[in-house]
């Protein structure tokens, strides 16, 4: 079987520039007027795979800007990969804590503080995030009392699980 080829594909792609896509540096952005048309015509499984691929493309083993982090985080949530999103958030908070930055300009320490963690999250990752949220918010002198209570509840639930379901 031969692989199909597309003649003049760069030229055809360029015809979409302006109305359909907008070049931004070395990337392309979909025009906001047509941005959501595809989501209505793509099945849920494919959409999840697309968001997962987009998140991986943003992350690519590099230092992320706050904007790149927010985009990658959003794509991971949309791909239902809550554990990876939480791990990424934990890593970003740890980087903030270890940095010389004295203010959380992007409010990254506020993510999942008021709304709570997703139910799909693994316990171990939830502990890790809660602990890092407490540490990083304390650095920026933000309230941590609610997080301390939630962390205590997570530990208490874990102890009860072990007590009733020993390994």
Buried (B, 14 or more C-beta within 10 A) or exposed (E): EEEEEEEEEEEEEEEBEEEBBBEEEEEEEBBEEEEEEEEEEEEEEEBBEBBBEBBBEBBEEEEBEBEBBBBBBBBBBBBBBBBBBBBBBBBBBBBBBEEEEEEBEBEBBEBBBEEEBBEEBEEEBBBBBBBBBBBBBBBBEBEBEBBEEBBEEBEEEBEEEEEEEEE
